[in-house]
Amino acid sequence: MKSQCGSSGICGHLSSLATPEHITINMTANNGGNSSSADNGIKITARPSPVALAHVVLRATPAKYQEMVQFYLELLNGEIILEEKTFAFLRYDHEHHRIGILMTPDTEAKEPGRDIAGLEHVSFTFANLTAMARVYQHLKELGYEPYWAVNHGMTSSMYYRDPERNKCELQVENFDTPEEADVFVRGPLFKMNPVGTDIDPPTWAGHILAKMQPNGEEGLTEEEAKEIKARKEIGDRHEIPWVALAP
């Protein structure tokens, strides 16, 4: 689930440290105080933010290293840019690498059932419903099933565990524009239910793939896609289910 504050762990108590939109710095020259108003200062824009999230690097045990590489190749329909004995770089778009898999001889597996702090999950957005349904079907044929599937409102999402039990999310945007999604997450329905409404993956994918074009492209009409993306409202829901939280 994508959450601007919750998933990052950076909350409102840091807001007092935020840089104001503009800071005026006195740049007055030593000219006896006779500078014009144009010389009194310049405005500096707000502190820069990154232009993109570049890549994620995951650590693997020696026993699971190759399986991890293969999992992300299948999940992303990606390619290996570089592979060495202890690390591999994968990509699925223009970036030189989006996923790195790193292994050392001493890397140990996560202890099953132990709930520890760390990265919760990484999320990947697909172009449309058919694209995500096709990936769901492909992973299912390989033996990978989502442990949770939910319509959050702004996205329809499926959550998986990779071979090292790292969590990853596949999602499709439910709104056509970021502005529409922003209105939703600020509105009363999301306030009432910020978790979402669970969906049944086989049924969900079945409806979508039944309309797929012969070449594998989106076959849903605009109205059909909107109907599938529309969240079924179930009232108040504020607790994330344990199936989603379990380590």
Salt bridges, closest charged atoms under 4 A:
GLU67 OE1 - LYS64 NZ 3.59
GLU74 OE1 - HIS138 NE2 2.57
GLU79 OE2 - ARG91 NE 3.12
ASP93 OD2 - HIS94 ND1 3.96
ASP93 OD2 - ARG98 NE 3.06
GLU95 OE2 - HIS96 NE2 3.43
GLU120 OE2 - LYS167 NZ 3.19
GLU169 OE1 - HIS121 NE2 3.11
GLU173 OE2 - LYS2 NZ 3.16
ASP182 OD2 - ARG186 NE 2.78
ASP198 OD1 - ARG237 NH1 3.02
GLU222 OE2 - LYS226 NZ 3.55
GLU224 OE2 - LYS211 NZ 2.38
GLU233 OE1 - ARG231 NH2 3.06
ASP236 OD1 - HIS238 NE2 3.56
